[in-house]
Amino acid sequence: MTRPAGFRVLRRHAAGAGLMLALAVAWEVAAASLQIRSLPPVENVARALWRILSGPDLGEHVLPSLARAVAGFLIGTHLGALAGLAIGVIRGVEPWLRPLLEFGRSLPAPAVLPAALLVLGPTPAMRVTLIAVGCAFPVILNAIDGARRVDPLMLDTARSFSLRPAEVLRRVILPAALPQILAGARTAVSIALIMMVISELIAATSGVGVLLFQSQRLFRAADTYAVVLLLGLIGWLLAQLFVRLERQAIGWQAGWRGAADA
Amino acid sequence: MPEPAVILAAEALRKSFLAAGGSRPVIDGLGFAQRSGEFLAIVGPSGCGKTTLLRLLAGLAMPDGGRVLHQSAAASGPAAWISVVFQDYHRSLFPWLTVARNVGFGLRRLERNEQGRRIAAALGAVGLDGFADHYPWQLSGGMQQRVALARAIACRPALLMLDEPFASVDAQTRLNLQDLLMRIWSELRISALLVTHDIDEAVLMADRVLVLTARPARLAAEIEVDLPRPREQLATREHPRFLALRHRIFDLVRGAVGGGQSDRAEAGPGPAQNFNREGESDER
């Protein structure tokens, strides 16, 4: 059983990698034949990427950016989950907050940047806050929904064991809502990266965003593409990491669902 | 000879639910008392409000009128010495916990070693040793209901409440679970309150059967089941007394349905809908 399955996985990966390779070759051919400044050869881009990852840029720009993104993501998703569960559990609160939440969610993040700059100044705290706020919204809305949808029979079961409300929240509502909370957090992973770059648009001296705009202003096309490539890689890695974590935390869900459908 | 203590009692219980066109009474002036150690069964036509009654008795819901007495004190919430087994194990067992952790769910105040001992003992009692590390959804329906039973007895309750516990499993499994429940009840010397619509099941297991009327539920009759113990699936079911009792209760339940006919005619739904569980789905 395992060999054919493994083979299928391998073939699927090979197909994906093959297409990417083909695109790289097409780029290389185009760059060689067109000879224009905005389309550097692939090897220059690769070299630029390597320079960023092995040189001072890593510690000066890439890692601080990542640290802010991760901090903002963790703060935003945790506070979002907490607030969402609270709103979902406490009756009568939601009608008051729903319009505010919907409004906040539909507000384009770049529009908030100048205001955040006014209030908090060009500080790392401002950038982390911006990332956290962006990450909080999808989690809040999903957590409200998740808390609402906990099976009443599960709540009855928990209460029949004389659990206090706080224990019901921690031992039943949180685990029951976790799949939905994590689905919101998965959206928040990409939002964190978007907000990270946006937060470095104005008045920033360090960060991947700074690297990106500096290289563009200096017409260093290879560097610009290298940073774009780097952002894609970071996003892909974080998504992979998140899927691992999700499988750990809510692996039970797939089996439970399968059993319910059977 | 002194009267045995009363473990659970209901006095003039009333409960209504809001429905289209005003409030609809579900339970209307129900009263009874359960003796300590007694196996009591409550039967009634489907949809007569049995689940609502059980939630009131367990302290999971509050009555609109009358009161529930837990060991002669007015109940204000769930009691630690009462365990409840619900019909729908798929929704009552926690899918994110293993079998062992489900069984240990009510034991959090105990020391770890003691928790482990209780979990092992409860799983042994229901014949599920070796399944501790499975998840409930990896087990068959009958085994899942055994997990729910193990979880209930792991707390060492004085009273075990069961809401249609065997209604969602196949016939063969039901017989096995009935035997298991009777064995657990007699070995642990606890009280049991079984809510069911299965008349045979009630007569087979109980010391006394309370028959409810159709909605709104009132007490239609109380029947002592004077069959010898231990009860057995074949011998007891073939006992002339068993047949007489089931006949009588069958007539009472039928009569209860007939008596409620006019109410339901006003309520609207056709006869086919009167026997489904529509009434019990809108209770939460």
Interface residues (C-beta under 8 A of the other chain):
Chain A: D151 P152 L153 M154 D156 T157 R159 S160 F161 S162 E167 R171 V172 P175 A176 L178 I250 W252 Q253 G255 W256 G258 A259 A260
Chain B: R55 A58 L60 G77 P78 A79 A80 I82 S83 V84 F86 D88 H90 R91 S92 F94 P95 W96 F105 G106 R108 Y135 W137 Q138 C155 R284
